[in-house]
């Protein structure tokens, strides 16, 4: 594995860990606290749903959702999020942030949509076969998640997300992940 990818992957993981630790200081679990939910999952990397499948491995997904933004109640009070996809095969990892809207369909079932941006460790453009060409370091990100509440604080879900530069650069293969996540709501 090239050392530049290893270093960038470590930087993404270290940045996410530092941000999570700093923001959760005493707030997690407290009524009205800053952090409202933690998610952990395993995702199929570069699933190829919206473009070619060039990379391998499984992504470990970690995400922190914060308390709803009440000033945005007129657009259903989205929750800010920050997360990371850490690729286990040394391919593209990402750090992302944005807003999440969750809609309860029943007492048990829910759906969530998210939008925002992501920074990644992958190739921007390459002439080598098998390299994912993402075109720019910062990408747009969208996600769709369907889940079930298992108990008051626990849930399981299936999440699909896609990052791309929306054709703002010449290379724009995009990158999809899909997989299972466990969530803990405070």
C-alpha positions in Angstrom: 0.0 0.0 0.0 1.5 3.4 -0.9 2.6 5.4 2.1 0.6 8.5 0.9 -2.6 6.6 1.2 -1.7 5.1 4.6 -0.8 8.6 5.9 -4.0 10.2 4.5 -6.2 7.4 5.9 -4.6 7.8 9.3 -5.2 11.6 9.1 -8.9 11.1 8.4 -9.2 8.6 11.3 -7.3 10.8 13.7 -9.3 13.9 12.7 -12.6 12.1 13.2 -11.5 10.7 16.6 -10.3 14.1 17.8 -13.5 15.8 16.7 -15.7 13.2 18.3 -13.8 13.2 21.6 -13.8 17.0 21.8 -17.5 17.3 21.1 -18.7 14.6 23.3 -17.1 15.9 26.5 -19.9 15.4 29.0 -22.6 16.1 26.3 -23.3 12.5 25.2 -26.2 11.0 27.0 -27.2 14.1 28.8 -30.8 15.4 28.3 -30.6 18.1 25.7 -27.0 17.2 25.0 -25.0 18.1 21.9 -24.7 14.5 20.6 -28.0 12.7 19.8 -26.8 9.5 18.1 -23.7 7.4 17.3 -23.7 5.0 14.4 -21.2 2.2 13.5 -21.4 0.1 10.4 -19.7 -2.0 7.7 -20.2 -1.0 4.1 -19.4 -2.6 0.8 -16.8 -0.2 -0.7 -17.3 1.1 -4.3 -20.5 -0.9 -4.7 -20.8 0.2 -8.3 -24.4 1.1 -8.2 -24.0 4.4 -10.1 -20.7 3.9 -11.8 -17.8 1.5 -12.4 -16.5 -0.7 -9.5 -12.8 0.0 -9.4 -11.8 -0.4 -5.7 -12.1 -3.2 -3.2 -12.6 -3.9 0.5 -15.0 -3.1 3.2 -15.5 0.4 4.8 -15.8 0.8 8.5 -18.4 3.6 8.9 -18.5 5.8 12.1 -20.9 8.7 12.4 -21.9 11.2 15.0 -25.3 12.9 14.8 -25.9 16.1 16.8 -29.0 17.6 18.3 -31.5 19.0 15.8 -31.1 22.5 14.6 -34.3 24.1 15.9 -33.8 27.4 14.0 -34.3 25.2 10.9 -37.7 23.8 12.2 -39.3 25.2 9.1 -37.4 22.5 7.1 -38.0 19.7 9.6 -35.1 20.4 12.0 -32.2 18.5 10.4 -29.4 17.1 12.6 -25.8 18.0 11.7 -23.6 14.9 11.3 -19.9 14.2 10.9 -18.6 10.8 9.9 -15.9 8.7 8.2 -15.6 5.7 5.9 -12.3 4.0 6.6 -11.4 1.5 3.8 -9.9 -1.7 5.0 -8.1 -2.4 1.7 -6.1 0.8 1.5 -8.3 2.3 -1.1 -10.3 5.6 -0.8 -11.3 6.6 2.7 -13.5 9.7 3.4 -14.4 12.2 6.1 -17.8 13.7 5.6 -20.2 16.2 7.2 -23.7 17.6 6.5 -27.3 17.5 7.6 -29.6 14.5 8.2 -33.4 14.4 8.1 -35.1 11.4 9.8 -38.7 10.6 9.3 -40.5 8.0 11.5 -42.9 5.9 9.3 -44.2 3.9 12.3 -43.2 3.4 15.9 -40.5 1.0 14.7 -39.6 1.9 11.1 -37.9 5.1 9.8 -36.2 6.6 6.8 -33.4 9.2 6.7 -31.9 11.3 4.0 -28.7 13.2 4.2 -26.7 15.7 2.2 -23.4 17.5 2.6 -19.8 17.2 1.5 -16.9 14.8 1.8 -13.1 14.9 1.6 -11.3 11.8 0.5 -7.9 10.1 0.1 -8.4 8.7 -3.3 -7.1 9.5 -6.8 -8.3 12.7 -8.5 -7.4 11.4 -12.0 -5.2 8.5 -13.1 -4.2 6.7 -16.3 -3.9 3.4 -14.5 -6.7 0.8 -15.0 -8.5 0.1 -11.7 -8.0 3.5 -10.1 -11.1 5.3 -9.1 -11.0 8.8 -10.6 -13.0 11.2 -8.4 -11.8 14.5 -10.0 -11.6 16.7 -7.0 -10.5 16.3 -3.3 -13.8 17.7 -2.0 -17.1 16.0 -3.2 -20.8 16.3 -2.8 -22.4 13.5 -0.7 -25.9 12.2 -0.5 -27.2 9.3 1.6 -30.4 7.3 2.0 -31.0 5.1 5.1 -33.9 2.8 6.1 -34.0 1.5 9.6 -35.8 -0.2 12.4 -35.8 0.7 16.1 -35.0 -2.4 18.2 -35.5 -0.8 21.5 -35.7 2.8 22.9 -32.0 3.5 22.2 -31.0 0.9 19.6 -31.5 0.6 15.9 -30.3 -1.3 12.8 -30.4 0.2 9.3 -29.3 -0.2 5.7 -27.5 2.8 4.3 -26.5 3.8 0.8 -24.4 6.8 0.1 -22.8 8.3 -2.9 -20.1 10.9 -3.4 -19.3 12.7 -6.6 -18.1 16.1 -7.9 -21.4 16.5 -9.8 -19.4 16.9 -13.1 -17.6 20.0 -11.9 -14.3 18.2 -12.9 -13.4 16.2 -16.0 -13.1 12.9 -14.0 -16.3 12.0 -12.1 -16.7 8.3 -11.5 -18.3 8.7 -8.1 -18.1 6.3 -5.2 -20.9 4.3 -3.6 -21.1 2.4 -0.4 -23.9 0.3 0.9 -24.2 -1.7 4.1 -25.5 -2.2 7.6 -25.3 0.1 10.6 -26.0 -0.1 14.3 -27.2 3.1 15.9 -27.4 4.2 19.6 -29.7 7.2 20.3 -29.1 9.1 23.5 
